[in-house]
Amino acid sequence: MVVDGRNILDSQQLRHLNFSCIGFSRRYGVGENSKIGIVSYVGGVKLSNVGRELLMKLRFYLCLMFLPAGIALGTVGGAAAANSAKPIDLPGVASIEIAIQNGMSIQKLPSNIVPQLSGETKSMFWGGSCPIGEPGMSSTAKPCIYGDLNAITSVVVYGDSFSVEWIPVFNALGVRYHFKVLLYARDGCPFADVKFNDWRGSIDSGCLPFRQNVVATINAMDPAPSLVILSEETKDTSPDGVLLPTVQWTNGVKKTIMQLNQAKFPVDVIFGEPSATSPPSACLSRFPTSITKCSSQSSVALGYHEFQQTASAISSVHAGLINTSSLFCFDETCPDVISNTLVHSDSWHIDESYAVLATKGLTSLTGCTLYQLHSLTPSSRHLLGQLLTGTDQRSVKKACSQSVTANGI
């Protein structure tokens, strides 16, 4: 569109450029855990590998030229609505949202973050001493164990690398509330029952049997887990290199959830994590005195994943919704730095230090599913109840309801 005689990108164009940045970084290995995310068709014509690379390079340069300015304009354009949002009154959530709000005027990169940028891709939690499964490895359902290792009560966390990144939180909760955390994870292998390209650009033949083995193992657990938590990247490419249709992805999400025996244990799904506009090491290093240029608009950072359809699919099969977007975005802004802490370790995953910062928030959001889930066992009800704090049950329930639909999801 044109503003004051200048060509300015509108929100839809920004969304496409944001995808271009993500696609480029996946295609050309920006970050340790790069993924394939390239455009295979233009005008209905399938591109050769050379054509794809040329197109991606062109789109990347456009992204570098226009995206920061476009996002900054979007922030200014939304100034009339600034400070209109109110923080969600949940422990750990409100404090992060207030920190985001207070940080909107901070332009200088905190000095403690500068050393982190060079090692950014290694700053995500990757299992600690327990190796995480990868393509080519065994499809046996063998868990990594965290939390209170001697506890009888257990919580299962299952998914791809987007489940691994939250383990520092659940490990701390397991120690505090005396439950064992069993992590079943395989890098690039989501819990959704779909056929797709992994982050190396090929089909992981071990992903399907791993998923089947994990589901069977969880269902056979005795005693049953008090809670099963699923987490994954919510969109990926099909074997022919194009993004999977949303309905195909959400059908795969529902299929796996329905395979889990919810009569024995409740199922929660973590979703709503925004992507960064570009790897923070690239953007923050480029704009160390104007870091808000690296922030994203929530409509861009969250819209790409089509989380509304995902949420609808999850709730339709009676699973709990843990919408984490309120831990990253507030009042239309999703910054790369919150409370002097680096948010992302690459364009998709979160930094381990930020997972620690968000512990109270994710604790509250997980506890909130107490109000969504039905027919809970006493063990499950007790566990979820421990995670919620506050004496006014009515206000807590209201805040929990707001968290589910935060940021327009």
KOLBADO-306295 format. One record per residue (C-alpha): residue in three letters; residue number from 1; x, y, z. Coordinates in Angstrom, 1 decimal. Layout:
// KOLBADO-306295
+------+------+--------+--------+--------+
| resn | resi |     c1 |     c2 |     c3 |
+------+------+--------+--------+--------+
|  ALA |  NUM |      X |      Y |      Z |
...
+------+------+--------+--------+--------+
END
This chain:
// KOLBADO-306295
+------+------+--------+--------+--------+
| resn | resi |     c1 |     c2 |     c3 |
+------+------+--------+--------+--------+
|  MET |    1 |    0.0 |    0.0 |    0.0 |
|  VAL |    2 |    1.0 |    3.7 |   -0.3 |
|  VAL |    3 |    1.4 |    6.0 |    2.7 |
|  ASP |    4 |    2.4 |    9.6 |    2.2 |
|  GLY |    5 |    3.7 |    8.8 |   -1.3 |
|  ARG |    6 |    5.8 |    5.9 |    0.0 |
|  ASN |    7 |    5.3 |    2.2 |   -0.8 |
|  ILE |    8 |    4.8 |    0.4 |    2.5 |
|  LEU |    9 |    4.2 |   -3.3 |    3.1 |
|  ASP |   10 |    0.8 |   -4.2 |    4.5 |
|  SER |   11 |    0.3 |   -6.9 |    7.1 |
|  GLN |   12 |   -0.3 |   -9.6 |    4.5 |
|  GLN |   13 |    2.9 |   -8.8 |    2.6 |
|  LEU |   14 |    4.7 |   -8.7 |    5.9 |
|  ARG |   15 |    3.5 |  -12.2 |    6.7 |
|  HIS |   16 |    4.8 |  -13.4 |    3.4 |
|  LEU |   17 |    8.2 |  -11.7 |    4.0 |
|  ASN |   18 |    8.3 |  -13.2 |    7.4 |
|  PHE |   19 |    7.8 |  -16.6 |    5.9 |
|  SER |   20 |   10.6 |  -15.8 |    3.4 |
|  CYS |   21 |   13.1 |  -15.1 |    6.3 |
|  ILE |   22 |   12.0 |  -18.4 |    7.9 |
|  GLY |   23 |   12.3 |  -20.2 |    4.6 |
|  PHE |   24 |   15.7 |  -18.9 |    3.9 |
|  SER |   25 |   17.2 |  -19.7 |    7.3 |
|  ARG |   26 |   15.8 |  -23.2 |    7.1 |
|  ARG |   27 |   17.1 |  -23.7 |    3.5 |
|  TYR |   28 |   20.6 |  -22.3 |    4.1 |
|  GLY |   29 |   21.4 |  -23.6 |    7.5 |
|  VAL |   30 |   21.0 |  -20.5 |    9.7 |
|  GLY |   31 |   21.2 |  -22.0 |   13.2 |
|  GLU |   32 |   22.2 |  -25.5 |   14.3 |
|  ASN |   33 |   18.8 |  -26.9 |   13.9 |
|  SER |   34 |   17.9 |  -25.6 |   10.4 |
|  LYS |   35 |   15.0 |  -26.9 |    8.5 |
|  ILE |   36 |   13.9 |  -27.1 |    4.9 |
|  GLY |   37 |   11.1 |  -24.6 |    4.1 |
|  ILE |   38 |   11.3 |  -23.7 |    0.5 |
|  VAL |   39 |    8.8 |  -22.6 |   -2.1 |
|  SER |   40 |    8.4 |  -25.3 |   -4.7 |
|  TYR |   41 |    5.9 |  -23.8 |   -7.1 |
|  VAL |   42 |    5.6 |  -20.3 |   -8.6 |
|  GLY |   43 |    2.6 |  -19.6 |  -10.9 |
|  GLY |   44 |    1.9 |  -23.4 |  -10.9 |
|  VAL |   45 |    5.3 |  -24.2 |  -12.3 |
|  LYS |   46 |    7.6 |  -26.4 |  -10.3 |
|  LEU |   47 |   11.0 |  -25.0 |   -9.9 |
|  SER |   48 |   14.3 |  -26.8 |  -10.3 |
|  ASN |   49 |   16.7 |  -26.8 |   -7.4 |
|  VAL |   50 |   18.7 |  -24.0 |   -8.9 |
|  GLY |   51 |   15.5 |  -22.0 |   -9.5 |
|  ARG |   52 |   14.5 |  -22.5 |   -5.9 |
|  GLU |   53 |   17.8 |  -21.3 |   -4.6 |
|  LEU |   54 |   17.7 |  -18.2 |   -6.7 |
|  LEU |   55 |   14.2 |  -17.4 |   -5.6 |
|  MET |   56 |   15.0 |  -18.0 |   -2.0 |
|  LYS |   57 |   18.1 |  -15.6 |   -2.2 |
|  LEU |   58 |   15.9 |  -12.9 |   -3.8 |
|  ARG |   59 |   13.2 |  -13.3 |   -1.1 |
|  PHE |   60 |   15.8 |  -13.2 |    1.7 |
|  TYR |   61 |   17.3 |   -9.9 |    0.5 |
|  LEU |   62 |   13.8 |   -8.5 |    0.3 |
|  CYS |   63 |   13.2 |   -9.7 |    3.8 |
|  LEU |   64 |   16.4 |   -8.0 |    5.1 |
|  MET |   65 |   15.6 |   -4.8 |    3.3 |
|  PHE |   66 |   11.9 |   -4.4 |    4.3 |
|  LEU |   67 |   10.9 |   -6.5 |    7.2 |
|  PRO |   68 |   12.4 |   -4.5 |   10.1 |
|  ALA |   69 |   11.0 |   -1.2 |    8.7 |
|  GLY |   70 |    7.7 |   -2.8 |    8.1 |
|  ILE |   71 |    7.4 |   -4.2 |   11.6 |
|  ALA |   72 |    8.4 |   -0.9 |   13.0 |
|  LEU |   73 |    5.7 |    0.8 |   11.0 |
|  GLY |   74 |    3.2 |   -1.8 |   12.2 |
|  THR |   75 |    4.2 |   -1.0 |   15.7 |
|  VAL |   76 |    3.7 |    2.7 |   15.1 |
|  GLY |   77 |    0.5 |    2.1 |   13.3 |
|  GLY |   78 |   -0.8 |    0.2 |   16.3 |
|  ALA |   79 |    0.3 |    3.0 |   18.7 |
|  ALA |   80 |   -3.3 |    4.1 |   19.2 |
|  ALA |   81 |   -4.0 |    0.7 |   20.7 |
|  ALA |   82 |   -0.8 |    0.7 |   22.8 |
|  ASN |   83 |   -1.4 |    0.1 |   26.5 |
|  SER |   84 |   -5.0 |   -0.8 |   25.8 |
|  ALA |   85 |   -4.4 |   -4.5 |   26.6 |
|  LYS |   86 |   -4.4 |   -5.6 |   30.2 |
|  PRO |   87 |   -2.1 |   -8.3 |   31.5 |
|  ILE |   88 |   -3.7 |  -11.7 |   32.2 |
|  ASP |   89 |   -3.9 |  -12.0 |   36.0 |
|  LEU |   90 |   -2.0 |  -15.3 |   36.4 |
|  PRO |   91 |    1.3 |  -15.8 |   38.3 |
|  GLY |   92 |    4.2 |  -15.6 |   35.8 |
|  VAL |   93 |    2.0 |  -14.6 |   32.9 |
|  ALA |   94 |    1.2 |  -11.0 |   34.1 |
|  SER |   95 |    4.9 |  -10.4 |   35.0 |
|  ILE |   96 |    6.1 |  -11.4 |   31.5 |
|  GLU |   97 |    3.4 |   -9.3 |   29.8 |
|  ILE |   98 |    4.3 |   -6.3 |   31.9 |
|  ALA |   99 |    8.0 |   -6.8 |   31.1 |
|  ILE |  100 |    7.1 |   -6.8 |   27.4 |
|  GLN |  101 |    5.2 |   -3.6 |   27.8 |
|  ASN |  102 |    8.0 |   -1.9 |   29.7 |
|  GLY |  103 |   10.5 |   -3.1 |   27.2 |
|  MET |  104 |    8.8 |   -1.5 |   24.2 |
|  SER |  105 |   10.8 |    1.7 |   24.7 |
|  ILE |  106 |   14.1 |    0.0 |   25.4 |
|  GLN |  107 |   16.4 |    0.2 |   22.4 |
|  LYS |  108 |   19.8 |   -0.9 |   23.6 |
|  LEU |  109 |   20.8 |   -4.5 |   23.6 |
|  PRO |  110 |   21.5 |   -5.6 |   27.2 |
|  SER |  111 |   25.2 |   -6.2 |   27.7 |
|  ASN |  112 |   24.6 |   -9.7 |   29.2 |
|  ILE |  113 |   23.1 |  -10.9 |   26.0 |
|  VAL |  114 |   26.0 |   -9.9 |   23.7 |
|  PRO |  115 |   28.1 |  -13.0 |   24.5 |
|  GLN |  116 |   25.1 |  -15.2 |   24.0 |
|  LEU |  117 |   24.6 |  -14.3 |   20.4 |
|  SER |  118 |   27.7 |  -16.1 |   19.1 |
|  GLY |  119 |   26.5 |  -19.3 |   20.8 |
|  GLU |  120 |   22.9 |  -18.8 |   20.1 |
|  THR |  121 |   22.2 |  -22.0 |   18.3 |
|  LYS |  122 |   23.5 |  -24.0 |   21.3 |
|  SER |  123 |   21.4 |  -22.2 |   23.9 |
|  MET |  124 |   18.3 |  -24.3 |   23.7 |
|  PHE |  125 |   18.0 |  -27.2 |   26.1 |
|  TRP |  126 |   18.7 |  -30.4 |   24.2 |
|  GLY |  127 |   18.1 |  -33.1 |   26.8 |
|  GLY |  128 |   21.1 |  -32.7 |   29.0 |
|  SER |  129 |   22.9 |  -36.0 |   29.5 |
|  CYS |  130 |   20.0 |  -37.9 |   27.8 |
|  PRO |  131 |   20.4 |  -38.0 |   24.0 |
|  ILE |  132 |   17.3 |  -37.0 |   22.0 |
|  GLY |  133 |   16.2 |  -39.2 |   19.2 |
|  GLU |  134 |   17.0 |  -38.2 |   15.6 |
|  PRO |  135 |   16.3 |  -39.4 |   12.1 |
|  GLY |  136 |   18.2 |  -42.6 |   11.5 |
|  MET |  137 |   18.1 |  -43.7 |   15.2 |
|  SER |  138 |   16.1 |  -46.4 |   16.8 |
|  SER |  139 |   12.3 |  -46.0 |   16.9 |
|  THR |  140 |   12.0 |  -47.6 |   20.3 |
|  ALA |  141 |   10.0 |  -45.6 |   22.8 |
|  LYS |  142 |   12.7 |  -45.0 |   25.4 |
|  PRO |  143 |   12.2 |  -42.0 |   27.7 |
|  CYS |  144 |   14.5 |  -39.5 |   29.1 |
|  ILE |  145 |   13.6 |  -39.1 |   32.8 |
|  TYR |  146 |   13.6 |  -35.8 |   34.8 |
|  GLY |  147 |   11.9 |  -34.4 |   37.9 |
|  ASP |  148 |   11.7 |  -36.5 |   41.0 |
|  LEU |  149 |   13.3 |  -39.7 |   39.8 |
|  ASN |  150 |   11.9 |  -41.7 |   42.7 |
|  ALA |  151 |    8.3 |  -40.5 |   42.5 |
|  ILE |  152 |    5.4 |  -42.8 |   41.7 |
|  THR |  153 |    3.3 |  -40.0 |   40.1 |
|  SER |  154 |    4.4 |  -39.3 |   36.5 |
|  VAL |  155 |    3.9 |  -36.7 |   33.8 |
|  VAL |  156 |    4.6 |  -37.6 |   30.2 |
|  VAL |  157 |    5.9 |  -35.0 |   27.7 |
|  TYR |  158 |    5.8 |  -36.2 |   24.1 |
|  GLY |  159 |    6.7 |  -34.5 |   20.8 |
|  ASP |  160 |    9.5 |  -33.2 |   18.7 |
|  SER |  161 |   12.2 |  -30.6 |   19.6 |
|  PHE |  162 |    9.3 |  -28.2 |   20.7 |
|  SER |  163 |    8.6 |  -30.6 |   23.6 |
|  VAL |  164 |   12.3 |  -30.8 |   24.6 |
|  GLU |  165 |   12.7 |  -27.0 |   25.0 |
|  TRP |  166 |   10.2 |  -26.9 |   27.8 |
|  ILE |  167 |   11.8 |  -29.7 |   29.9 |
|  PRO |  168 |   13.7 |  -27.3 |   32.2 |
|  VAL |  169 |   10.2 |  -26.1 |   33.4 |
|  PHE |  170 |    8.8 |  -29.6 |   33.9 |
|  ASN |  171 |   11.9 |  -30.8 |   35.5 |
|  ALA |  172 |   11.7 |  -28.0 |   38.1 |
|  LEU |  173 |    8.0 |  -28.7 |   38.7 |
|  GLY |  174 |    8.6 |  -32.4 |   39.1 |
|  VAL |  175 |   11.2 |  -31.8 |   41.7 |
|  ARG |  176 |    9.0 |  -29.3 |   43.5 |
|  TYR |  177 |    5.7 |  -31.3 |   43.4 |
|  HIS |  178 |    7.3 |  -34.8 |   43.5 |
|  PHE |  179 |    6.4 |  -36.3 |   40.1 |
|  LYS |  180 |    8.6 |  -38.0 |   37.6 |
|  VAL |  181 |    8.8 |  -36.5 |   34.0 |
|  LEU |  182 |    9.1 |  -39.0 |   31.2 |
|  LEU |  183 |   10.1 |  -37.3 |   27.9 |
|  TYR |  184 |    9.5 |  -39.1 |   24.6 |
|  ALA |  185 |   11.0 |  -37.0 |   21.9 |
|  ARG |  186 |   12.4 |  -37.4 |   18.4 |
|  ASP |  187 |   13.9 |  -34.4 |   16.6 |
|  GLY |  188 |   11.8 |  -33.4 |   13.6 |
|  CYS |  189 |    9.1 |  -36.0 |   14.4 |
|  PRO |  190 |    5.9 |  -34.3 |   15.6 |
|  PHE |  191 |    3.2 |  -36.1 |   17.5 |
|  ALA |  192 |    0.7 |  -35.3 |   14.7 |
|  ASP |  193 |    0.0 |  -38.4 |   12.6 |
|  VAL |  194 |    1.1 |  -36.8 |    9.3 |
|  LYS |  195 |    3.6 |  -37.7 |    6.5 |
|  PHE |  196 |    6.0 |  -34.8 |    6.0 |
|  ASN |  197 |    9.6 |  -33.8 |    5.4 |
|  ASP |  198 |   11.8 |  -33.6 |    8.4 |
|  TRP |  199 |   14.2 |  -30.7 |    9.0 |
|  ARG |  200 |   16.8 |  -32.3 |    6.8 |
|  GLY |  201 |   14.4 |  -32.2 |    3.9 |
|  SER |  202 |   13.7 |  -35.9 |    3.7 |
|  ILE |  203 |   11.1 |  -38.4 |    5.2 |
|  ASP |  204 |   12.2 |  -39.9 |    8.5 |
|  SER |  205 |   11.2 |  -43.5 |    8.1 |
|  GLY |  206 |   11.5 |  -44.1 |   11.8 |
|  CYS |  207 |    9.0 |  -41.3 |   12.7 |
|  LEU |  208 |    5.8 |  -43.3 |   12.2 |
|  PRO |  209 |    7.0 |  -46.4 |   14.2 |
|  PHE |  210 |    8.3 |  -44.1 |   16.9 |
|  ARG |  211 |    4.9 |  -42.4 |   17.2 |
|  GLN |  212 |    3.1 |  -45.7 |   17.3 |
|  ASN |  213 |    5.5 |  -47.1 |   19.9 |
|  VAL |  214 |    5.2 |  -44.0 |   22.1 |
|  VAL |  215 |    1.4 |  -44.1 |   22.0 |
|  ALA |  216 |    1.3 |  -47.8 |   22.8 |
|  THR |  217 |    3.8 |  -47.3 |   25.7 |
|  ILE |  218 |    1.9 |  -44.4 |   27.2 |
|  ASN |  219 |   -1.4 |  -46.3 |   27.0 |
|  ALA |  220 |    0.1 |  -49.3 |   28.7 |
|  MET |  221 |    1.7 |  -47.4 |   31.6 |
|  ASP |  222 |    0.7 |  -48.8 |   35.1 |
|  PRO |  223 |    0.1 |  -46.7 |   37.1 |
|  ALA |  224 |   -1.2 |  -44.4 |   34.4 |
|  PRO |  225 |    0.4 |  -41.0 |   34.1 |
|  SER |  226 |   -1.4 |  -38.1 |   35.9 |
|  LEU |  227 |   -1.0 |  -35.9 |   32.8 |
|  VAL |  228 |    0.3 |  -36.3 |   29.2 |
|  ILE |  229 |    1.6 |  -33.1 |   27.5 |
|  LEU |  230 |    2.1 |  -32.9 |   23.8 |
|  SER |  231 |    4.1 |  -30.3 |   21.9 |
|  GLU |  232 |    5.3 |  -29.9 |   18.4 |
|  GLU |  233 |    6.1 |  -27.5 |   15.6 |
|  THR |  234 |    2.6 |  -26.9 |   14.2 |
|  LYS |  235 |    3.4 |  -26.6 |   10.4 |
|  ASP |  236 |    5.8 |  -28.3 |    8.1 |
|  THR |  237 |    6.3 |  -29.3 |    4.5 |
|  SER |  238 |    4.9 |  -32.3 |    2.7 |
|  PRO |  239 |    7.2 |  -34.8 |    0.8 |
|  ASP |  240 |    6.8 |  -32.7 |   -2.4 |
|  GLY |  241 |    8.2 |  -29.6 |   -0.6 |
|  VAL |  242 |    5.0 |  -27.5 |   -0.1 |
|  LEU |  243 |    3.4 |  -26.6 |    3.2 |
|  LEU |  244 |    0.9 |  -29.2 |    4.4 |
|  PRO |  245 |   -2.7 |  -27.9 |    4.3 |
|  THR |  246 |   -3.9 |  -26.9 |    7.7 |
|  VAL |  247 |   -6.8 |  -29.4 |    7.7 |
|  GLN |  248 |   -4.4 |  -32.2 |    6.9 |
|  TRP |  249 |   -2.2 |  -31.2 |    9.9 |
|  THR |  250 |   -5.0 |  -30.7 |   12.3 |
|  ASN |  251 |   -6.5 |  -34.0 |   11.3 |
|  GLY |  252 |   -3.2 |  -35.6 |   12.2 |
|  VAL |  253 |   -3.2 |  -33.8 |   15.6 |
|  LYS |  254 |   -6.7 |  -35.2 |   16.3 |
|  LYS |  255 |   -5.8 |  -38.7 |   15.2 |
|  THR |  256 |   -2.9 |  -39.0 |   17.7 |
|  ILE |  257 |   -4.9 |  -37.5 |   20.6 |
|  MET |  258 |   -7.7 |  -39.9 |   19.9 |
|  GLN |  259 |   -5.3 |  -42.8 |   19.9 |
|  LEU |  260 |   -4.3 |  -41.9 |   23.5 |
|  ASN |  261 |   -6.5 |  -43.5 |   26.2 |
|  GLN |  262 |   -8.0 |  -40.3 |   27.7 |
|  ALA |  263 |  -10.2 |  -42.5 |   30.0 |
|  LYS |  264 |   -7.0 |  -43.2 |   31.9 |
|  PHE |  265 |   -5.2 |  -39.9 |   31.8 |
|  PRO |  266 |   -5.8 |  -36.3 |   30.6 |
|  VAL |  267 |   -4.0 |  -34.9 |   27.6 |
|  ASP |  268 |   -2.8 |  -31.3 |   27.2 |
|  VAL |  269 |   -1.3 |  -29.7 |   24.1 |
|  ILE |  270 |    1.2 |  -26.8 |   24.2 |
|  PHE |  271 |    0.9 |  -24.4 |   21.2 |
|  GLY |  272 |    1.0 |  -20.7 |   20.4 |
|  GLU |  273 |    4.8 |  -20.1 |   20.3 |
|  PRO |  274 |    5.7 |  -17.4 |   17.8 |
|  SER |  275 |    8.6 |  -17.6 |   15.3 |
|  ALA |  276 |   11.3 |  -14.9 |   15.4 |
|  THR |  277 |   11.4 |  -12.7 |   12.3 |
|  SER |  278 |   15.0 |  -13.9 |   11.8 |
|  PRO |  279 |   17.6 |  -15.7 |   14.0 |
|  PRO |  280 |   18.2 |  -13.2 |   16.9 |
|  SER |  281 |   22.0 |  -13.5 |   16.4 |
|  ALA |  282 |   21.5 |  -11.9 |   13.0 |
|  CYS |  283 |   18.9 |   -9.2 |   13.8 |
|  LEU |  284 |   20.1 |   -8.2 |   17.3 |
|  SER |  285 |   23.7 |   -8.0 |   16.1 |
|  ARG |  286 |   22.6 |   -5.8 |   13.2 |
|  PHE |  287 |   20.5 |   -3.5 |   15.4 |
|  PRO |  288 |   22.2 |   -3.4 |   18.9 |
|  THR |  289 |   21.0 |    0.1 |   19.5 |
|  SER |  290 |   17.5 |   -0.3 |   18.2 |
|  ILE |  291 |   16.5 |   -3.8 |   19.2 |
|  THR |  292 |   12.8 |   -3.1 |   18.8 |
|  LYS |  293 |   13.4 |   -3.4 |   15.1 |
|  CYS |  294 |   13.8 |   -7.1 |   15.8 |
|  SER |  295 |   10.4 |   -7.4 |   17.4 |
|  SER |  296 |    7.5 |   -9.0 |   15.5 |
|  GLN |  297 |    3.9 |   -8.1 |   15.3 |
|  SER |  298 |    1.8 |  -10.9 |   16.9 |
|  SER |  299 |   -0.4 |  -11.0 |   13.7 |
|  VAL |  300 |    2.7 |  -11.9 |   11.8 |
|  ALA |  301 |    4.6 |  -14.1 |   14.3 |
|  LEU |  302 |    1.5 |  -16.1 |   15.2 |
|  GLY |  303 |   -0.6 |  -15.9 |   12.1 |
|  TYR |  304 |    1.8 |  -18.1 |   10.1 |
|  HIS |  305 |    1.0 |  -21.1 |   12.2 |
|  GLU |  306 |   -2.8 |  -20.9 |   12.0 |
|  PHE |  307 |   -3.1 |  -21.6 |   15.6 |
|  GLN |  308 |   -6.9 |  -20.9 |   15.7 |
|  GLN |  309 |   -7.5 |  -24.0 |   13.6 |
|  THR |  310 |   -5.1 |  -26.0 |   15.8 |
|  ALA |  311 |   -6.9 |  -24.9 |   18.9 |
|  SER |  312 |  -10.2 |  -25.9 |   17.5 |
|  ALA |  313 |   -9.0 |  -29.3 |   16.5 |
|  ILE |  314 |   -7.4 |  -29.9 |   20.0 |
|  SER |  315 |  -10.5 |  -29.0 |   21.9 |
|  SER |  316 |  -12.8 |  -31.0 |   19.6 |
|  VAL |  317 |  -11.1 |  -34.2 |   20.9 |
|  HIS |  318 |  -11.3 |  -33.1 |   24.6 |
|  ALA |  319 |   -7.7 |  -32.2 |   25.1 |
|  GLY |  320 |   -6.6 |  -29.2 |   27.2 |
|  LEU |  321 |   -5.2 |  -26.1 |   25.5 |
|  ILE |  322 |   -2.0 |  -24.5 |   26.8 |
|  ASN |  323 |   -1.7 |  -21.4 |   24.7 |
|  THR |  324 |    1.8 |  -20.1 |   25.4 |
|  SER |  325 |    1.5 |  -17.0 |   23.2 |
|  SER |  326 |    1.0 |  -14.8 |   26.3 |
|  LEU |  327 |    4.5 |  -15.7 |   27.4 |
|  PHE |  328 |    6.0 |  -14.2 |   24.2 |
|  CYS |  329 |    3.6 |  -11.5 |   22.9 |
|  PHE |  330 |    1.6 |   -8.7 |   24.5 |
|  ASP |  331 |   -0.4 |   -5.8 |   23.0 |
|  GLU |  332 |    0.5 |   -6.9 |   19.4 |
|  THR |  333 |    4.3 |   -7.1 |   20.1 |
|  CYS |  334 |    6.5 |  -10.2 |   20.3 |
|  PRO |  335 |   10.1 |   -9.0 |   21.2 |
|  ASP |  336 |   13.3 |  -11.0 |   20.9 |
|  VAL |  337 |   14.5 |   -9.7 |   24.4 |
|  ILE |  338 |   12.3 |   -9.9 |   27.5 |
|  SER |  339 |   13.5 |   -9.0 |   31.0 |
|  ASN |  340 |   17.1 |   -8.8 |   29.7 |
|  THR |  341 |   16.7 |  -12.4 |   28.5 |
|  LEU |  342 |   17.1 |  -13.7 |   25.0 |
|  VAL |  343 |   13.9 |  -15.3 |   23.9 |
|  HIS |  344 |   14.8 |  -17.5 |   20.9 |
|  SER |  345 |   17.8 |  -19.8 |   20.3 |
|  ASP |  346 |   17.0 |  -19.7 |   16.6 |
|  SER |  347 |   14.0 |  -18.7 |   14.5 |
|  TRP |  348 |   11.8 |  -21.3 |   16.1 |
|  HIS |  349 |   13.1 |  -22.7 |   19.5 |
|  ILE |  350 |   13.4 |  -20.8 |   22.7 |
|  ASP |  351 |   16.6 |  -20.1 |   24.7 |
|  GLU |  352 |   17.0 |  -22.3 |   27.8 |
|  SER |  353 |   17.4 |  -19.2 |   29.9 |
|  TYR |  354 |   14.0 |  -18.0 |   28.7 |
|  ALA |  355 |   12.4 |  -21.3 |   29.4 |
|  VAL |  356 |   13.6 |  -20.8 |   33.0 |
|  LEU |  357 |   12.2 |  -17.3 |   33.1 |
|  ALA |  358 |    8.8 |  -18.5 |   31.8 |
|  THR |  359 |    8.6 |  -21.3 |   34.4 |
|  LYS |  360 |    5.9 |  -19.6 |   36.6 |
|  GLY |  361 |    3.9 |  -18.6 |   33.5 |
|  LEU |  362 |    3.9 |  -22.1 |   31.9 |
|  THR |  363 |    3.0 |  -23.5 |   35.4 |
|  SER |  364 |   -0.1 |  -21.4 |   35.6 |
|  LEU |  365 |   -1.1 |  -22.1 |   32.0 |
|  THR |  366 |   -0.8 |  -25.8 |   32.5 |
|  GLY |  367 |   -2.8 |  -25.6 |   35.8 |
|  CYS |  368 |   -5.5 |  -23.7 |   33.9 |
|  THR |  369 |   -6.4 |  -26.8 |   32.0 |
|  LEU |  370 |   -8.0 |  -28.0 |   35.2 |
|  TYR |  371 |  -11.0 |  -26.0 |   34.0 |
|  GLN |  372 |  -11.0 |  -27.5 |   30.5 |
|  LEU |  373 |  -10.6 |  -31.2 |   31.2 |
|  HIS |  374 |  -13.4 |  -33.4 |   32.4 |
|  SER |  375 |  -13.6 |  -36.8 |   34.2 |
|  LEU |  376 |  -10.2 |  -36.2 |   35.9 |
|  THR |  377 |   -8.8 |  -38.9 |   38.2 |
|  PRO |  378 |   -8.0 |  -37.7 |   41.8 |
|  SER |  379 |   -4.3 |  -37.8 |   41.0 |
|  SER |  380 |   -4.7 |  -35.6 |   37.9 |
|  ARG |  381 |   -7.0 |  -33.2 |   39.6 |
|  HIS |  382 |   -4.6 |  -32.8 |   42.5 |
|  LEU |  383 |   -1.6 |  -32.3 |   40.2 |
|  LEU |  384 |   -3.2 |  -29.6 |   38.2 |
|  GLY |  385 |   -4.7 |  -27.9 |   41.3 |
|  GLN |  386 |   -1.2 |  -27.6 |   42.7 |
|  LEU |  387 |   -0.1 |  -25.6 |   39.7 |
|  LEU |  388 |   -2.7 |  -23.0 |   40.2 |
|  THR |  389 |   -2.4 |  -20.3 |   42.9 |
|  GLY |  390 |   -4.9 |  -17.7 |   44.0 |
|  THR |  391 |   -7.6 |  -17.7 |   46.6 |
|  ASP |  392 |  -10.3 |  -16.1 |   44.4 |
|  GLN |  393 |  -11.4 |  -19.1 |   42.3 |
|  ARG |  394 |  -13.7 |  -16.9 |   40.2 |
|  SER |  395 |  -10.9 |  -14.5 |   39.1 |
|  VAL |  396 |   -8.5 |  -17.4 |   38.5 |
|  LYS |  397 |  -11.0 |  -19.1 |   36.3 |
|  LYS |  398 |  -11.6 |  -15.9 |   34.4 |
|  ALA |  399 |   -7.9 |  -15.3 |   33.9 |
|  CYS |  400 |   -7.5 |  -18.9 |   32.7 |
|  SER |  401 |  -10.2 |  -18.4 |   30.1 |
|  GLN |  402 |   -8.5 |  -15.3 |   28.8 |
|  SER |  403 |   -5.2 |  -17.2 |   28.5 |
|  VAL |  404 |   -6.8 |  -19.8 |   26.1 |
|  THR |  405 |   -7.7 |  -17.1 |   23.5 |
|  ALA |  406 |   -4.8 |  -14.7 |   24.2 |
|  ASN |  407 |   -3.4 |  -12.8 |   21.2 |
|  GLY |  408 |   -6.4 |  -13.6 |   19.1 |
|  ILE |  409 |   -5.9 |  -17.4 |   19.1 |
+------+------+--------+--------+--------+
END
